[in-house]
Amino acid sequence: MLHSIFWTNLTNKKTEPSGDLRKRIEKNFGSYERLKSLIAETSKNVDGNGWGIVAYQPYSDSLTVLQCENHEKLTQWGAIPLLVIDVWEHAYYLKYKNKRTDFVDALFNIINWDNAALRLDEALKLTK
């Protein structure tokens, strides 16, 4: 599941969060820059292989950042992924070798925040 989200979370142009997604980011994290820093550090520091995730938590009506290792263990998060960063080596090894931090930093140039906003809209519809 996370792989299918990852590919839709990428684009060929730089975007930034807007609308309801931006408002929720500012409410839950203080600023977009703070969220970027948090998701980048979370992704860079996954022990082994895994994911950094920005998700919507319906029970608290808030956004959160999660770290996921070995998602095939089918962890129950109680949250709906909006944006995922794949830090399994297969995602970046050919271009970045073992430089995960460079890969994560470069991703911010191609993250599709419009897609994350659409995923938030759908999550809100599902939980109302």
N, C-alpha and C positions, 0 to 999 in steps of 0.2 A: 504494500500500500504506500509506504513512504517514498519509494522510487517513483511511483506514478505522480505523486504530488511534486517531487523535486523537479521533474522535467517541466511541469507547467509553471513552476516558480521562477523559471529563467526566461530571459528575453534578450534581444540583440540591442537594446538601448537602455540607458540609465533611467530609472524611475524612482520616485519617492512616494511614501504613503500619503494619501489624501482622504478627505471626507471623514466618514465615521471611523475608519481604521486609524487615521491620524489622531483624531480626538481621543480615541481609546488608548493609543500609544502614549500620548501626552498625559492622560489621566493616570494610567497604570505604571508608567516608567519615568515620568517627568519630562522627557523629551525624546525625539527620534534618535538623537545622537546617543543618549543613554541606552536605549534599546539596542542600537547597533553595537555598541560596546559590549553589552551583556550577552547578546546572541553570538557575537564573534568569540568572546572569551569562553563561553560555554561550549561552543563547537570545537575550538582549538584544544580544549582540555578534556575532551572525551578520552577516557582510558581505553586504549585499543581502538577498535572500530565502532562507528555508530553515527549519531545524528545530533545536531542542535535543532531545536524546534520552538517556533513561536506558535502558541496555541490559544484557543478560546476556551475558558472554563465556564460552562453554563451555570453551575451551582453558585458561583460568585459573580457572574456576569462580568468577567475580567479577562484580560490577556495575561499570559504567563510564558516564561521561558523554561523549557525542559531539556534535559540531557538524556539521551537514550543510547544505551549500549546494547548491541546484539538484539535488534528489534524482533528477530524471529522468535524470541521467547514470549511474544504476545502479551507484553505488559499492558495492564489496564491503567490508563492515565486519568480517566474522567475528564478528558479535554479533547478538543477537536483541532487537529493540526491545520495551521494556516500557511505557514512557511517552514520549510525544512532545509537543512544544510547537511548534505551527505559528506561525512568525513571518513568513510571507508576508503582505504587506499586506492581501490579501483576507480574512484571518482577523480583522482588527481595525479596519480603516479606518473603517467606518461609525460605530462608537461611539468609537474612540480616536484617529481621524485618524492623525497621524504619531507618536503617543506609545506606541511599542512597549513601553517599560519599564513604563508603567502597565498595559498589557494583560497582560504577563507576570506582574506582581505580583498582579493581580486573579485570574488563573487558579488560584492556590493555594487560593482559596476554593471551587473547583468541580472540582479534580482528583480523579478516582476512583481512589484508591490500592487499593481492593479489586479493581478491574479489573487494575491493574498486578500485583498479587499473583497473580491468576489466570493472567496471561500468564507470570509467572515459573514457576508450577507447571507449565504446559504446556511451557515451554522446558526445564525440568529433565527432564520425561518424554521429550522428543524427543532429548535428549543422553545418556541413560543406556543 
